[in-house]
């Protein structure tokens, strides 16, 4: 077709070239701008924190004031325990309510749940800490990892629920119809077909919620409370990395300041590591072309 | 073996809009029956009423008497899930389960209905894929490739295999080839011709040549009513109703 050949062989106008390159440059620039803060934080943490990082830091408990050395091993493990409890509460409840919203919630009650979840998402984390304090700490009369886990778990629910809902709604209706057409009951279709089809997005939502609460300090102040010693009992006051960083950062000692930097570095590495581990595990199971 | 279908006084609605008017139709066992008509005439609604898929749409409902073999589809205590297990369906657009392997797709109906005998399942999957004329193309990648990685025509045959694996008595096909290229279409048509040995097939089609090629009986729908239902040859060469004649000769629709 000569007419098309003629039109494509014509030189592209100067304006179009400039506009094209300008748009590309703008897109690259914004992408870089997104990366800069994260890289800046990470590099800064490396510079400040790597000095105080050593084997003792990862394996020992804090030393009494005035003594050099010691570490945050108990806080690292404590954070793990609290986050495990939070995930056990937040992920099942969040996914469950997300399923309700997407598959059954086209009604007034669903609207109320949706609205509540959005409000809960906006509640300041310290307020959630107070709620967990009065729900768990006051009746038990002592601080505990459990109450910290409850606080963080409550914070995870709305994020997980809304992410699950969005992801399930993205699954084409044709997929559900295919399952119904095979005589698969609706509950089974939802769990084994729809949720499975949306699983990559749902897992991403869970990891986002996890990463967000992993760094929370305020809700732990009067729930997990912190602890200078080893404690593996979830029903006792427990150290957590963000708490330990907070206490050390506002202390008057240089040594503790350095340890706070190292703690922050470890916290970021652990969060990135956990998210990456889940991603790798999930993508292992993916099939060709899925 | 397939069973016959007997429809009497079937009405269907979407909210307040009536989509089907008093349909009476007898579909013989182990035959291919085509349903033709212009867009919006109710032909898809009709076959979706046969396995109670119609009511999965919000506000949609159906009333009437549908017997599939001995089963009373709209009878008291009839379970739509059980109805759909015995009446398979293939949809207009291929809709494999995207995160499942080829094997997983074919086995899905069995697995999720609690079937767990691995050896028998392997046999059923192989048999279904062979019936759907897909076995040779996928046998080396059954577990490795996802259903979504196949071509459109292969996906549709995968969906047919998936529907056959649960061993239905009737297979409903809602414009199964309309999203496919001519070569895939002819493969599907050939397949439909083979399938009637084991199943009763009802196929909705937009394509009148297709109806003429695959079906022994053809029903013509217009505005929610069954206008004429007869041997395919008769419908296309010597229809009794003027409206049928206008449609099959391309004067409207």
Interface residues (C-beta under 8 A of the other chain):
Chain A: X106 X172 X174 X175 X177 X178 X179 X180 X181 X182 X183 X184 X185 X188 X189 X192 X193 X196 X197 X199 X286 X287 X288 X289 X290
Chain B: X51 X53 X56 X58 X81 X82 X83 X84 X85 X86 X88 X89 X91 X93 X95 X96 X97 X98 X99 X100 X101 X108 X109 X112 X113 X141 X144 X145 X146 X148 X149 X150 X159 X162 X163 X166
